Amino acid sequence: MARVWIEDRANHADYQQAVEKWQAAKRKGSKRQAPGRWRVRWYGPDNKPKAKTFAKLPQAEAEKDAITARLDKGSYRDPQSAKAAVKVIAEEWYKSLRRQGRTTKHDYRELLDNYVIPQWGDWQVGAIRWEDVSDWIDDLIEKPGKSGRKLGPARITKIYRVFSMVMKRAVQTNRIAANPATEHELPRRNEDDEHVYLTHEQLERLAEAAGEYRRLVLVLGYCGIRWAEASAIKASRVNVDTRRIRIVQGYTDVRGALELGPVKNHEKRSVPLPRSFAEELRELTAGRKLDALVFTAPEGGPLRYSNFRQRFFDPAVKAAGLDGLGITPHKLRHTAASLAIAAGADVKVVQTMLGHKSAAMTLDVYGHLFPDRLDEVADALDAGRVAALDKIRASLAEAA
C-alpha cells in the first residue's frame, strides 16, 4: 500500500449525509463551506494513520505530493504536533534541565513566567513565524519590563535565549521543523555601561566609606568573587598565612529565602588575597567557629544583597563621590579583573579568580583590557632577523 494516497469520498455514506446537511443549511442562508470530497490519507513515521480533507482534487494532489516529499526527506512533522501550546513545551523544557545550578534554573523560571509564557504561552508552536519573534524583540526593546523600567540589552538577550531554547525543544520533539527564534539581531551591549573599572584610589575610598563592611568591599574589589560567594565565606575557608580564600559555596535567593548551595558552574577555586589587607581578615576569623560566616548582617546571619545595597553600599558610593558610575557590588568583579590584568595577570589567572568556566569566556568579557603585545612580538621578530642577517654577512665575509 502506498504511504500517501487520495480517497474519493463521493460514495461514502458519511460524506453524503454531510452534503445533505450542508445543502439544507445553505438554503437557510448558511455560508458554511461545503464538506471536503477528497481526503488525503497517509501513515506517519509512527505508523499511525493520518488524514486531511480538501474540497477540490488539485488541492488534495498538491498536499499528497508535499507530504510524500517530507516523508522521503525525513522532514515530516505531524500537523497535530504543531498545535501544541508553547506553555506546554516550555514546562517540558524546564523539567528536562539537568546540569543547570539552582540560580540558573531560578533565573530561567523567572524569565519564563514574566516574559515568555505571557507572550507565547497560548500560541500553537507551529503558528509562530520568524517575523513574529522579530516583532516581539522590538517590543522588549521599546516597552518597559516588569519593573516598570526599560529592559537592558543583556536582559533582553537572556529572555530571547530562554525562548529560543524552548523552541529548540519543539524542534527536537518533532513539533516543528525549524526554530523561529534563531538568527535574530539583538540589541548590542554597551560595554561602557555594563562594566565599571575603578582605580585603586577609587576602590579604597569606597571601602572606607562602607564603614564596618570595608573589608567586604576590598574582598569584592580585589578578589573578584561573586556576591553570592562572598556572603557565604566561612572562617575555615580563609587562610591568612597563605593569603587564600577557598570558594566552595554561595547563597541564592530563591523566592525570598536564602539557600546555601554549590558555586556557579560548580567551579570551586582558591582566590588570592593582597598581602596589604590579608592580616585584617585575621581579626574576622580568629577565635570563631569554623563554620561561622565571615561577613554577616548587623543582626547576624547571612547578608542579603538588596539590604546591603540599600543600607550600606549605595550610601558608600555616594559618600565616596562615585555615584553616577553605575557601581554595584557585583560590578566590583570587573574592577578586580582590570586591576589584576594591569598588574600583569594572564588570562588563566583571571579565569581562576573570577570562576569563569573557560579562558575563552574571560577573553570575551575582558579581552580588550589585555595588552596586545604586538610591539613586543615585532621587536622579537626583528631581533631574530637581525641576528640571522649578521650571521649571513659574517659567512659572506669569510668566503670572500
Salt bridges, closest charged atoms under 4 A:
GLU7 OE1 - ARG39 NH1 3.42
GLU7 OE1 - ARG41 NH1 3.47
ASP8 OD1 - ARG37 NE 2.80
ASP14 OD2 - ARG9 NH2 3.72
ASP46 OD2 - LYS50 NZ 3.31
GLU63 OE2 - LYS52 NZ 3.91
ASP72 OD1 - ARG3 NH1 3.64
ASP78 OD2 - LYS50 NZ 2.98
GLU91 OE2 - ARG109 NH2 2.90
GLU92 OE1 - ARG169 NE 3.66
GLU92 OE2 - ARG175 NH2 2.90
GLU110 OE2 - ARG155 NH2 3.51
ASP113 OD1 - ARG109 NH2 2.85
ASP122 OD1 - LYS87 NZ 2.85
GLU131 OE2 - ARG129 NH1 3.39
ASP132 OD1 - ARG129 NH2 3.19
GLU191 OE1 - HIS195 NE2 3.69
GLU194 OE1 - ARG189 NH2 3.89
GLU208 OE2 - ARG214 NE 2.90
GLU229 OE2 - ARG226 NH1 2.70
GLU229 OE1 - ARG269 NH2 2.69
ASP241 OD1 - ARG282 NH2 2.99
ASP253 OD2 - ARG304 NH1 3.40
GLU259 OE1 - ARG102 NH1 2.98
GLU279 OE1 - ARG282 NE 2.92
GLU280 OE1 - ARG214 NH1 2.34
GLU283 OE1 - ARG215 NH1 3.18
ASP314 OD1 - ARG309 NE 3.34
GLU376 OE2 - ARG373 NH2 2.73
ASP390 OD1 - ARG393 NH1 3.33
